[in-house]
Amino acid sequence: MTRKHLIDRRTYLKGIGASLGLPLLETMGWADSVKGRAPVKPPVRLGFMYMPHGVIPDQFWPTSPESYLTAPPPALESLRPILDQCLLMKGISGVPIAPFNGAPHALELSTWLTACLPDPSKRNQIHIAISADQIAANYVGAMTSLPSLELATMPQTHKENQEGLNEGYYSHCSYRSPTQAVPAEINPRNVLNRLFGKSDASGSTTKADPLDRQMLDLVIGGARDLRKKLPQNDQHKLDEYLDSVRSVERRIAAIEMRQKESALEKAGVASSKRSATDSPPIEIRIPEGDKRSEYMQVMCDLNVLAFQTDTTRVSTYIGSTPNGVSYPELGFTDTHHSQTHHNHKADQVAKVAAITAFNITQFAYMVKKMASLREGDGTLLDNCLMMWGSGLEDGNDHSRKNLPFIIAGKGSGSVNTGRFLADTQGNQGDLLTTLLTCAGVPLDRPIGIATKRIEEVLRS
């Protein structure tokens, strides 16, 4: 392939006031090197997905390194098809929380990506540290249209008075600076508009309108023209990508329609008038009795699309927050937090195990999709580092000795996957420092309480 046949990776499909990022195509230079230059490698993306309250240890940890691939524990069953592309580590300790011993839930999320405690002299203010995702965003963010993407399943408004700490610590994991928490978006439609919608003169994404909802129709002519210039492999990838964007659009529209129908029915609006254009817009929320998995998978799809198009290279997804969260889809309405204090009662232990497996299944849904998308000489997942985890080891006693972490993806060959490291020596700051190093992010100091890189993670 010669340089004159390469297209710039920042090429967009454009229509009337709308643009759509492209996936990374071979024609952008990933597949072949330019004469006299080293081969161009796809960028490494970093993703973090969180679940509170820890796990049931004997349902999460493999019985041995040898059994990891052949007989994984129940919590990891959904990852079985791609366990060879995952790394599991036992022995990663959390941040010691003294002098905040009475605030385990305020600190399980806020320390997760900062690996340090809030300033004890400023408890009622946000004053902690810049988080690992934002450290990465500061380095790679200038190369993409969005420096980072922050997602959540529910509003970040949890309030609880633990040790007088600011309420923001309970529901935020990303911190742009020591004093600025980064809010996460819970509305899939808003995420879609932020990724692919229009922008106003100031650069801010405008509110969705009928033009935004049919953005693919506006750029499809450009897609056809571009398709004629691409080799067969890239034509297939472009078709697959446009189909996936359409699929997400349809699924979001279906959720919105269900919400609208339900709200209008409750308001007593006659069915013959429910298509009236002056009906109030309904914001997407998880409806009572609806499937949380469907909602979470839409958000996961949006995360995949953002990485696939190189719209961003850094993301966080808070799958749940402390207290008040239930999972009726699993056949019970008990809240997650209440069941974690199970005192080893079998029925409650089973419910916590089911919740853990459910959340890992959503993570598995996302990373398996990444593994199905070709990129360069491998897959999208090959060029990602996706971390799933929790800020507690066991919610029953708030322990933090062996925090559960799953790493999916090879980080463009920097991580040796397909293993269970049963005796890892390190803390969560060490792990974050290692992951950012593997992603090529230079650090002027270790993250939080870190003192080293965890060499066992690296490809030998």
N, C-alpha and C positions, 0 to 999 in steps of 0.2 A: 504494500500500500504506500503510495507516495503522499507527500504532504498536501498537494493540491486537491487530493480526494478526501482529506480529513475535514470534518466539520467541528466547529468550536463547541466545547462542552456546555457553554452558556447559551447555546441556541435555544430559542423558544418557539413554539407554535403561537401565532398571534392572530387575533380576530379584532372585531370592533370593540376596543376597550377591554379586551380580555387576553390573557396569555396563559400558556400551559407549559410547565417545565417538561423536559424529555428525560427518559431513562438514560443511563450511561450506555451508549451504543459502541460497537466495535469501530464504527466509522469515526468516533471521537479519538481513537488512538489507543484504546486499551489492549487491543488484540495484537497489534504489530508495532514494532519499534521503527522510528524514523532513522534512516541511515546515519551512522555516526553518533547516535544518541542511545542512551539506555532505554529499555522498554518502559512505557508509562504504566504505572499501576493504579488501579482504582483507589480512591481514598478510603480510609478507615472511618467507620461511623461508630459512635458510642451511644448505647441506649441503657436506661436504668428503669426497671419496673419493680414496684414496691407493694408489699402486703404487711399489715401490722400484726402484732401479737405473737410472732414466732410460730413454731411448728410442734407436732408431736414427734419427738426425736426418733423413736424407734420405727416410725412410719416414713421418716425422711432419709435417714442415713443408711447407706448400703451396709450389709454385714461384713463386707471385706472389699478390698480393691478389685479382686477377681470377680466378684459377683455383680459389680456395677453394671456391666454390659449384658450379662447373661440372665440375671435375676434381680432387676432393680426393685427398690422398695415401692410400696403402693403409691406414695406421693409423686413419684417420678414416672409412673406408667405412661402418661400421655407423651412423654419425651422419648419413649423407647426407640422410635424410628430414627432419631437423630442424636442419641446419646453419644455416638462416636464423634459428634461435633460439639459436645458439651464438656465442661470441666466442673467437677464437684470438689469442694474443699471443706474439710472438717478441721477446726482448730483456729479459726479466725475469731479473735476476741473483739468485743465491742469497747466503746469508750467507758472507762469507770465513771460513774455518774455522781459520786460524792463531790460537792456537798448538796447535791440535788437528789438524795436518796428517795424522797417522797414524790418524785416526778418521773416515773419510768415511761409514761406514755407521752409526755411532753418532749422527752428526749429520744425516744426510739426513732422517730422520723427526722427530727431536726439534726441529729448527729449522723444520720445514715450516709450522707454525702459530704458532710463537713469534717467528720471524724474528730470533732472537738466539742467542748461544752460552751454554753453561753457564758458571757461575762457575769459572774455572781454579784457584782456591784451594780448591775443594770438589769435586774430581773424582769422588770415590767416593760422593757424595751427590747426590740430586736437588736441583739449585739452578739454575733457568734463568729462566723468566718465565711468567706466565699466558698461555695460548694464545688465539688469536683467537676460537675457538669458545666458550671459557668467558667471554671478555669479553662476547660477545653473549648468552650464557646468563644472565649476571649482570644484564643489562638487561631481557631479554624473558622470562626464566624464570618470573617470578612470575605471568605471565599464562596459563601452561599447567600441566597436572598434572605434567609432567616438564620441568625446566629444559633438559635436553639429553639426547641419545641417542648413546651410543658403541658402535659395532659393530666386529667384527673377524672375519676368516675363520679364524684359527688362534690358539692360545694365545699370550699376550704374555710368553713366557718365554725369548726368545733371549738367549744369553750369548756374549760375545766380549770379549776383553781388548784394547781399543783405547784407548791413552793413559790407562789407568787410570780410564776413565769408568764411572759407575754403569750396570749392565745395563739399567735402566729406560729409558735413552735409546734403546736399540736398537728398542724395540717399542711406544713410546707417543708419540702426537702431541698428546694433550690434557693440559693442566696446569691444575688448578683454582687453584693458587697456585704461586709459584716453587719450592716444596718438595713439592708433592703432585701426582703423576701420576694421571690418571683411568683406571681400568681399563676395558677394552672387553669387551662380552659376545659370546661366540662361539656360543652355543646358541640357535637360533631359537625353541625352545619357551620358554626363559626370557625372550627378548625379547617374545614374544607375551603372556606372563603379566604382564610389567612394563607393557606398554601397555594391556592390556584385562582383566587378571586381578583377583582379589580382593586386598584389603589387610587386614592384621591390625590390632589396636587401635593399634599404634605407627605405622601408616601404611606398613609394609613389605609388599611383595608376598609372599603365601604361596606355598608349593610347589603345583605343579599337582596336581589331583585330578580325579575324574570330573565333578564339578560344573563346574570350570573348562573342561574339554574340550568341554562342551556349553553354553557360555555363551550362544551365540546362541539356542539353544532356550529358555533361561530368559527372554530379553528379547524374543522374537519377538512376544508378545502386545502389549507396549508399542509395538513397531514398527508393528504393524497399526493400533493406535489413533492413533498419530502420523501415519501415512500418510494417514488420512482427512482430516486437517486441512491437508494440504499441497497447494499447486498442482501441476499436472501435471509441470512441470519438476523440482520437488523430489521428487516421488514417484519419478520415474525415477532421480534421483541417489541416493536412499536405497536403492532396489532394487539399483542397480549397486554401491553401497558394500557392502551386506550380502553380495552375491555375491562380491565381491573378498575380504572377510574369510573367508568360507567356503572360498574357493579356497586361500588361504594355509594355513588350518587343515588342509585335506585334504592339501596337499603336505607339510607338516611331519609329519603322521601317517604318510604313505607313507614318508618318510625313516626315521622311528623304527621302522616295521615292518620295513623292510629290514635295519636295524641289529640289531634283535632277532632276526630269523630267522637272520642270519649268525652272531651270537654263540652262539645256542643250537645251531646246527648244528656249530660248531667245538667246543662243549662236549659234544657227543654226546647231546644231549637228543632223545628220540624225537619225531617230528613230531606224534604223537597227543597229546603232553603240552605242546606249545608254546603252548597258549592258557591254561595254568594261571595263575591270578591271583597266585600267589606267586612267579612268575618275577621275577628282579631287573630293575629299570628300566634301560634302556640310554640313556646320554647321547648326544645327537646329536653326531657328529663326521664329518669328511670321511673316508669309508672309502677304503681303497686300491682303486683301479680304478673308483671312482664318479666321477660327473661333478661337477667343481668348479663348473661353470656353474650347475647346478641349486641347489646350496647357496647360491651367491652371489646368485642371483636371488630366492630366498626372503628373504634378508636385505634385498635391495633393495626387495622388496614390502613388508616390514615398515616400512622407512624411508618409503616412499610413504604407507602407511596412517597412520603417525604424523603426517606433515605434513597429510594429507587431513583428519584428525579434529582438527587443532590440539592434539594431545596434547603435541607439542613443536614448537619452531620452529628448533631447532639440532641438527644431527647430524654425526657423523664416521663414516667407514667405512674401516678399514684393510684393503684387499683382500688384501694380502700383506705379509710381513715379510722382512728380509734373510736370505739363506743358507738352504740346506736345502729350499727350496720347488721342487717340480717340477710339471709339467703333463702327465701321461700322457694326458689327454683330447686333447692336440694331436698325439699319436703319437710322443712321445719322453719319456724319463725324466730327461734331463739337468736339473740344477738351474738355476734362473733365474740365480743369481749366477755360477755357473761359466761360463755362456754369454756373459755380458756382457763378460768378459775375452776377447774373440774375436780381438783383433789383426787384425781385418778379414777373417777367414776366412769364406768365403761361407756354409758350412753353419751356423756358429754365429750369424752375423748374421741368417740367415733364422729361426732359432729364437727369437732375442730379438725380432725383428719380429713373429713369431706370438704370443708371449706378450703383447707390448704391445697388439696388435690384440684379443686375447682379453679383456684387462682393460678396454679402452675399450668393447668390446661389452657388457660387463656394466653399465658406466656408461650406455651408450646405451639398454640395456633399461630402466633405471630412469627416465631422463629422458623417453624416449618414452612411457612409461606416464603420467608426470605430464602430458605434453602432450595425452594423450587424455582427461583428466578435466576437466570443465568447472568453473569457479569464477568467480563474479561475472560480469563481462563478457568473461572470457577463459578461460584454463585454469589448472590448478594450477601448471604450469611457469612461466606468465607471472608468478606471484607468488613465485617461488623464485630463488635464486642458488645454483647447484650447481657446485662447483669440483672438477674432476678434475686430478690432477697427480702429480709425482714430485719428490723432493728432490735428484735429480741430473739433469743434462742427458744425459750419455752415461756409462754404467757402465764402458765400456772404459777411460776415462782419468779417471773421477770428476770430470768437468768440471761447473761450476755457473754458466756464463756465461748460457746461454739455457734456463732451467728450463721444461719443458713444462707448460703450463696450458691447460685448456679450461674456459670458463665457459658454462654452459647456463642459460637463463632470463633474463627481463628485469627481475627485481627490482621488479615493479609499475611498470614503465615507466622505471626509473632507468638502465638499461643499454641501450646501442645494440648489438644483436646482428646476426648475418649478415655479419660482417666478419673478415678476417684482418689484424691490425696487425703488419706485418712488421718494424717498427723501433721498438718500444716502448722508451721511456726510463724505467727504473725498476727497483726491486728487489722481492723478495717481500714485504717489509714494506710497501712502497708499495701493492702489490696488495691485501694484506689490509686495510690502512687504507681503501682505496677501496671494497672490497666491504662492509665493515661500515658505512661512511658511506651507501652505496647502500641498505642494509637499514634505515637509520634509527637505527643505534646510535651515540649520541654518544660521542666519545672525548676524554679530557682530555689525551691525548698520542698521538703516532703509535705504531704497533706495531713493536717491535723496532728494526731499522735504518732504518725508514721516515723519509723527510724530506718527503713530499708525497703528494697524491692523484694518480693517473694520470688526467688529464682526458680522454684519448682513449677511456677505457672508458665514460664517461658519455654519456647520450643528449644529443645536441646540439639 
